[in-house]
């Protein structure tokens, strides 16, 4: 069905271009407005799979997918489909038993938030404690494999991947992560683990698991108040700098101190509580342990890049999959130029995200790499998820126009 509708749009657009004396290409036609609308509608029905694949395909060396496709993938999270009240009741009856509502003083059947795998409800216990209850969509775990197969077929059919790029490893990592994210007991364990790791970590707060109401498909937590993190764009410079610095410090601690990282940097996973001056961290379903090998490769890349040791930097980038034996020498030089830009900014001590044009320059160079057919080697699984977290944190700092003392934050880890 999706293929037929897209094909109709493509043929129609191609005919118009031919009548205008233009020579249409399939790739350009497939990225036209009408095919993109059809694609977005279909991907919305499998947003968990689509989102994860899109995020993993976005590497710091340039988006593998065209900007039009990744923009659609990024919008899917916001296009929520809520469960009807009766279907919600059926899920909770199965998880908590009939009559569960008598265990609450209040339970709002209208979701306060929704994401790719589940939706969140606000409720009040008889004690007066406010809780957030995340309820998994029925059937989402069973549809992961077929949804990923559909995403793969669509991307391959559209011909939007660079020549020689193997999407299979990304799909396998996405499949494993999504299956892990549907295990809410696992996420509850990650919340408990991170609460211990972050004990005493200044300015951060996590929800606490409410074990009596948590199952494989329902996760109950203390309700945490705060503003969406990106609303701080209008806050004072000192607040923006302080929040951004905390988040960068957190990423470095996750990588080099904890060996464990929450790898989903979606802005919706952060709140800011102005009363306590704390950043609230949400959603630990995408948390994972990091291998010593990958962490060591990142540490080596930082040391080499900051010291200007290009030979050591090339070796560490090979280890992270950014450079492969078959990479064109011109591509290698472009990647090294991108690395030099980033490390120059780090050497400056304080990185002014609000004034820096670094994101725009790196994006332009990455897009140029993709147009030239650059296809990175398969990166270590951990590296793909670390890149996602690093990139998302970078974008959030840029959104906040923050100044971060990056040199001081890196010093303990790279010497």
Secondary structure, DSSP 8 states (H G I E B T S, - for coil): -HHHHHHHHHHHHHHHHHHTT----HHHHHTSHHHHHHHHHHHHTTHHHHHHHHHHTEETTEESS-HHHHHHHHHGGGS-----HHHHHHHHHHHH-TTGGGGEEEE--S-SEE-SSEEEEEEEETTS-EEEEEEE-TTHHHHHHHHHHHHHHHHHHHT-S-TT---HHHHHHHHHHHHHHT-HHHHHHHHHHHHHHTTT-TTEEE--B-GGG--SSEEEEE----EEGGGGGGS-HHHHHHHHHHHHHHHHIIIIIISEEE----GGGEEEETTTTEEEE---TTEEE--HHHHHHHHHHHHHHHHT-HHHHHHHHHHTTSS-TT--HHHHHHHHHHHHHHHHHHHTSSEETTT--HHHHHHHHHHHHHHTT-------HHHHHHHHHHHHHHHHHHHTT-EE-HHHHHHHHH-
